[in-house]
Amino acid sequence: MFRILLRSMTALLLTAAAAFTLAPAAQASQASASVRAADPSTSGSFPVAYTDLTVSASGRSYSARVWYPGTTAGANAPVASGAHPGLAFGHGFFQAITQYESLLKHYASWGVITVAPKSQGGLFPSHSAFADDLNAALTWLTAQNSTTGSRFAGAVSTSRLAVSGHSMGGGAALVAASRNPAVRSVSTLAAAETNPSAVSASSALGIPVQYVGGSADSIAGVAGNQQKMYDAKPAATQLRVITGGFHCGFEDSSGIGCDSGAITRTAQLKLTYGVTTAWLLYTLGLDSSLYDQVWGSAAQSLAGVVYSAKP
């Protein structure tokens, strides 16, 4: 009887010891998984909704499409619960906003409400007016947050506002940010020099600014555009050059007068999703775990993207 009892106690102690030994490893694995940074190059968790409307603010009035995180996907769905950051996005010269649908839907899937003005789409756009249109989008979105009955009432994080854009729209975004103290962050794609000067606007900005370009861009090349803007911009700023990337590779399709690059559009867009979404989420104070993907070793060693920075 004593021997049986001894064997039982021994087995119990060995089982407990094994559990004690294995538990910390399992807990460490779970903890590691819980703090692992997200992958912003993949879609976020929100269903993507959109609505077409007229923006009227600051003396400006124009048609726009708004992509936003919804309770369900599709047109005019309710906005997902919570307060979401706002982004105004400027299209390129003579480009429809539908050319950027995949990118703007991507931002919305990560919880960003993105207003895309359809204004200044003709052959003779005003860069200054386009900058004002981008700022009017943010003013309008801020007002909607406190407007009873608005789709966006209570849904906007009004202290987390950003501007972005491609080519002409990227240059206009920089001009807009230089005029609007409410803007907290800027991300541009193949930003082109504008009138007023996007280079001069960059030199006046104290907020974080990201310049993304393509090494094979033959329309608004890095050396003549984004490099000059980056050089003029005081910290904090970064220049991310996609190796083999081309000007129209930031769009969903190419039209007349477009260039081509050494990588596929799909590859270029995936890299664009990753570096710009991480930038917006981090600089707007939404996800501090993305520091490494913005300023750290992960950013500096990202395959296919040359990194320069003034943190």
QUIRA-V471856 format. One line per field, one symbol per residue. ss: DSSP state (H for helix, E for strand, L for the rest). phi: phi as a letter, one per 30 degrees, with the letter a starting at -180 (. if undefined). psi: psi as a letter, one per 20 degrees, with the letter a starting at -180 (. if undefined). A space follows every 10 residues. Layout:
ss: ???
phi: ???
psi: ???
This chain:
ss: LHHHHHHHHH HHHHHHHHHH HHHHHHHHHH HHHHHLLLLL LLLLLLEEEE EEEEEEELLE EEEEEEEEEE LLLEELLLEL LLLEEEEEEE LLLLLLHHHH HHHHHHHHHL LLEEEEELLL LLLLLLHHHH HHHHHHHHHH HHHHHLLLLL LLLLLEEEEE EEEEEELHHH HHHHHHHHHL LLEEEEEEEL LLLLLLLHHH HHHLLLLEEE EEEELLLLLL LLLLLHHHHH HHLLLLEEEE EELLLLHHHH LLLLLLLLLL LLLLHHHHHH HHHHHHHHHH HHHLLLLHHH HHHHLLHHHH LLLLEEEEEE L
phi: .ddddddddd dddddddddd ddeddddddd ddddcdddcd dcddcddcca bcaccbahic aadacccadc dbdjdidddd djccdcbccc ddeicddddc edddddeddc jcdcccdcdh cddbdcdddd dddddddddd dddddcceid ecdiccddcb cbbalchedd dddddeddcb dddcabbbbh ecdbbddddd dddcccddbc ccbbdcdccb eeddbddddd ddddecabcc cddidbeddd cdaccdidcb bcbdeedddd ddeddddeed ddddicaddd eddcccdddd cddibdcbab d
psi: gggggggghg hgghgggggh ghghgghhgg gghhipqrni irqaipqprr qpappoqkjq prqqpppqpr hrqapkqqqq qrpqqqpppp rrpkpqhiij ghghhgghhj jpoppnqjrl jaimqohghh ghhghhghgg hghhhjopiq hjpjjpnijm qrqrrpdghg ghhggghiio iipiqppqol pqprorphgg hhhipirppp pprphjojgm qggiehghgg hhprqpqqpo oopiqrgiii rirqapjqar airqgggghg hggghhgggg hghjkhniij ghigiahhgh jppjpppqqn .
